[in-house]
Each structure stands twice: as C-alpha cells, then as structure tokens.
Amino acid sequence: MSLDRTLHSLRSRFLYSFADWVYDAVHGEPEKGGGFDDDECFADLAQDTAKIARPHKDTILHDFIGMVCKLYIESATWEEPSYAIDYFCDLFEAASMRRPRWLTKGQVDDNRSALHKRACQAIDIFTPSIFFILYSDRQFLRDFQARLSEHVARGRRADHPNEFARDGVLRRVPLPIWLKRGVYYRDGGRCSHCQKDLTGWNRAVADIHLDHIIPLALSGSNDPTNYQLLCTECNLHKGPTRFHVPPVFAAYW
C-alpha cells in the first residue's frame, strides 16, 4: 500500500472513530468509550446563551465534538500513556503533526501535560471533518437538539432578556445568508418533509423556508444544526409542535 493510501486510511479510521464517540454521547452511551457525564456536557452547552440564541459558523455541535473527544482521550493521556504510544503516534501522523521526541516509553510519563495538549490540538484539526459527517445526518441532529432542548427549557427570561422571549423559549432571529446556503446545500435543495424538489433556475436562495427541527416553542435553539429546508406548503401547514423526522441522509438522486 502506498504512503498516501496508508495515511488516508489512518485519517479515516480516526475520523469515524471520533464521530462514533459523539454519536454514543448524544444517545447516552458514554460507557462505550471511557465514560463521562454526557448530561453535564449538554448543560454546559446550554449555558452559552450567545450561541444557542443566534447562529454562529462555529456551532454548538463543533463545541460538543471537541468536548466529547477531548474528554474521551483525556484518560489515555493522564492515566497510563506509555500503553498508548502507538495510538498517539498514529493520531499525530493522521493529523499531519510532528511526533514529539519524548513520545517514548521512557519519557512519555514525564510529559503527560504536553501529550494532552498535543492530542487536543489533533482533535481540533479533525473537528471540521467530524462536523461534516454529523451535520449530514438530520436524524442525529434531531437527537442532538432534543438533548440540548432539555437544558434550554431551564433558561429564564429574567436572566437573559435579550435572548429569551419567555422562560424556556428563545427569540426568533433573522438568518444569515451563509446559513441558508448551507442548509440548502446539505438538504440537496429538497423539502425535508415531503422531498419536493426545490431547485429551480428562478428560485433565489433567500426565498427558501428554513424550519427549526426542534421548534422554539419546545425549547429548540437557533444554532445552525437546528434548521432544515421545507417547501412553502409543508412550512405553512405544519403544527407548532410537530417534529419532522427526515431521512438520515439526503438522497443524491
């Protein structure tokens, strides 16, 4: 196998392994990878009112990916790193990071702090690619936002009057064009509910309907990961508490 193919395989292995950690955390199965309080992670995310209230390109899901992966890898860097040297060598190679000279059985125990820092840097390098995989799966996004909404529901308007319309319910906000374009691209220009083809030479991106996957009325967020594309009919006739559960991935044809 060529060097390029070997490196590609190595990167894919880590990429999908990390994505699997995040899936398990969202579905309450942290014991598969080391164990941590996943509910506390969602509580921490909900505390960032600036992000849950307005769309940011660096989304809440980006934060969650980094949080989960760094928590999982923390035990390997601090408990007995000498048993995980090969793993970290592969991780740094996959992230195109230089292998530190002290990453040996005789020296790694004395460099745990530096190892943890470099491992977190590798996670940061992988995070955009992990996000791409997870953002393509709208069923996962629904589950992620449902977990987050449990904590958004505890928000109080008295504490954050500019973000909350009332207790547990965020204000509706204008959507930036980059978000509209991103959701349109992800959903393949089709209604997430009825799969109607919304692509057309005369249809402007600014005219598409973006719907909250978890409604604001049910403590949904304004994070970019909580939007889906709908046609006019589905958007106007859906009930305020209706959850759309679209196909896991948008069809290409």
C-alpha positions, 0 to 999 in steps of 0.5 A: 500500500502506498504512503498516501493510501496508508495515511488516508486510511489512518485519517479515516479510521480516526475520523469515524472513530471520533464521530462514533464517540459523539454519536454514543454521547448524544444517545447516552452511551458514554460507557462505550468509550471511557465514560463521562457525564454526557448530561453535564456536557449538554448543560454546559452547552446550554449555558452559552446563551450567545450561541444557542440564541443566534447562529454562529459558523462555529456551532454548538455541535463543533463545541460538543465534538471537541468536548466529547473527544477531548474528554474521551482521550483525556484518560489515555493521556493522564492515566497510563500513556506509555500503553498508548504510544502507538495510538498517539503516534498514529493520531499525530501522523493522521493529523499531519503533526510532528511526533514529539521526541519524548513520545517514548516509553521512557519519557512519555510519563514525564510529559503527560501535560504536553501529550494532552495538549498535543492530542487536543490540538489533533482533535481540533484539526479533525473537528471540521471533518467530524462536523461534516459527517454529523451535520449530514445526518438530520436524524442525529441532529434531531437527537442532538437538539432534543438533548440540548432542548432539555437544558434550554427549557431551564433558561429564564427570561429574567436572566437573559432578556435579550435572548429569551422571549419567555422562560424556556423559549428563545427569540426568533432571529433573522438568518444569515445568508451563509446559513441558508446556503448551507442548509440548502446545500446539505438538504440537496435543495429538497423539502425535508418533509415531503422531498419536493424538489426545490431547485429551480433556475428562478428560485433565489436562495433567500426565498427558501423556508428554513424550519427549526427541527426542534421548534422554539416553542419546545425549547429548540435553539437557533444554532445552525444544526437546528434548521432544515429546508421545507417547501412553502406548503409543508412550512405553512401547514405544519403544527407548532409542535410537530417534529419532522423526522427526515431521512438520515441522509439526503438522497443524491438522486 
